[in-house]
Amino acid sequence: MNLLTPDPGLLFWMVLSFGVVFFLLAKFGFPVIVKAINERKEFIEMSLLSAKQANERLAAIQQEGEQLLAQAKAQQKEIIAGAMQEKQRIVQAAQDEAQTSASQMIEDAKQSIQAEKERALRDVREEVASLALDIAEKVIGERMKDADEQKKVIERLIDRL
Amino acid sequence: MLRKFLIYIVCVIGFAAPTRAEEELDVSKIIFEHLGDSYEWHIAQGAVIPLPCILINGEGVEVFLSDKLEHGATYNGYHIATEGDHEGKIVNEAGERPFDISITKNVLELFIVCILLCSVVLGLARWYKKNGSKKAPGGFVGMMEAVVDFIDKDIAKESIGHGYERFSPYLMTVFLFILTSNLLGLIPVFPGGANLTGNIAVTLTCAITAFIAINCFAPKGYYKSIFWPDVPIFLKAPLPIMPTIEFIGVFTKPFSLTVRLFANIMAGHIIILALTSVVFVTAQMGAAMNASMTVVSVLFCIFMNCLELLVAFIQAYVFTILTANFIGLAHSE
C-alpha cells in the first residue's frame, strides 16, 4: 500500500530539514536555555543559602544587642545605686558637718556668754565691793553720833544703792 | 403530546427531504486522499495552493508549479498517475518515477513545523541571553521552560544518567518536532491539516535519528553485549542464537518507534475523517437520518479531537522517553 512505503522525496526533505533544525537548535537553542535554567537554579539556591545565613547573622546580632542592652541596664542600675549611696553619704556628711558646726557655734556662744556673764558679775562684784568700800568709808568718815542717825544713813545708803 | 409532536416533525422532514440520486460516495478514497500526500494544498472548494514540483531525471532538474498537472494534464512528458503502483505520483511517459523532491503538502508542512520550531526555540534562547538568569520567565516562555526542563531533568537525566547532557538537545528537538507536527496535524485548515507524523517517511527519519543516537555513541560494552552476550556458551556458539536475537533487537527498537508513532497518528486521522464522512454518507438516507447522524458525528468528532490532543502529547512523550531509555540501556554497561 502507498501509505506504508516511505516516499523518497519526503524522506530527503525530512532528513535535510530535521538535520538543519537539530543542528540549529542543538547549537544555538537548547544549550543556552538549559544553561540559563541551571544558572538560575544555582542563583536561587545561593540566594536562599545567603538569606538563611543573613537571617542567622541577624538573629545573632539581635541576641548580642539584647545582651548588651541587659548589660547596660545592669550597669546603669549599679551606677544609679552607687550614686544614691554617694548622695546619701554626702548628705549625711553635710548634715553631720552642719550639726557639728552648729553645736560648735552654740558651744562657743555659750562659752562666750558664760565668759561675758562672769565678766559682768566680776564687774558688778568689783563695783559692789568698791561701793561697799566707799560706803564703809563714808560710814566710818562721818562718825555717826547717834544710833538713829546711823540707821538713817545706812537706810539712805541702801536706798541709793 | 411531545412524542406525537416529535414523530410529526420526523415524518415531515423525512418526506420533505428531496431524494437526490448522486454519484456513489467513495469514503475510503476520500480518507486515503486526505491521509496521503498531494502536490497541491487543497484549502476549500476552489481554493487550491499549487506547490512547486522538483523532479530530477537523468538529464537534469525540472521545476514547475503543480497546477500544470491539474486534472490529468501532461507537462513536459510528466503526468500524475491515476492507477498502478505510483498512483497519485508524478510519472513520465513510460510510467516510471523520476527522483521526485517536490515541495508537496507534507514537505511544506514540514517546513512550517521547522520554521515554527526554530523561531520559537531560538526566540526563547534570545530571551534567556537577554535576561540571563536574573529574571523569572512568565507566560509562554515559562511554559516552554517547563517543557525543556522536564525533558532535560525528568526524561534525559532520569533515563540516561551520567553524560545525559550530550543527548538532551536531541531529545528536546525530537519531542518538540513530533509534538508540533501532531498538533498542527489536528488543525483542519491551512497552516495545519497535513498528516505529517502519520506519514511513515517522517516517523522513519525520526527513528533513524534515534537509531544513530542509541548506537553511534554507545560504549564498547554495548557492542559486546550484542555480539557476545553474557549467556551460557551453547546459546552463542556454534550457533549464534542470542547474538542474532540481540542484533535483530537493535533494529526492532527504531522500527517499533516508527510504526508506533505512524500508526497512532494515522489511526486518529482515519477515525476523525470517517466520523466526518458519516455526515455525507447519510445525506442520501433522508434528512431525519442525516440530521441525527450529523449530531452524532459532530459529538464524536469533538470527543475524538480531544482524545487526539491527548494522543499528540502522549506519542511525543512516548517516543522521547523510549529513545531516552534505549540510550540509557546502551550506556548502562
Interface residues (C-beta under 8 A of the other chain):
Chain A: N2 L3 L4 T5 P6 D7 P8 G9 L10 L11 F12 W13 M14 V15 S17 F18 V20 V21 F22 L24 L25 A26 F28 G29 F30 P31 V32 I33 V34 K35 A36 I37 E39 R40 E42 F43
Chain B: F32 L35 G36 D37 E87 G88 K89 F99 D100 I101 S102 I103 T104 N106 V107 L110 F111 C114 L117 C118 V121 L122 L124 A125 Y128 K129 G132 S133 K134 A136 E145 V148 D149 D152 E165 S168 P169 Y170 M172 T173 F177 N199 I200 A201 V202 L204 T205 C206 I208 T209 M266
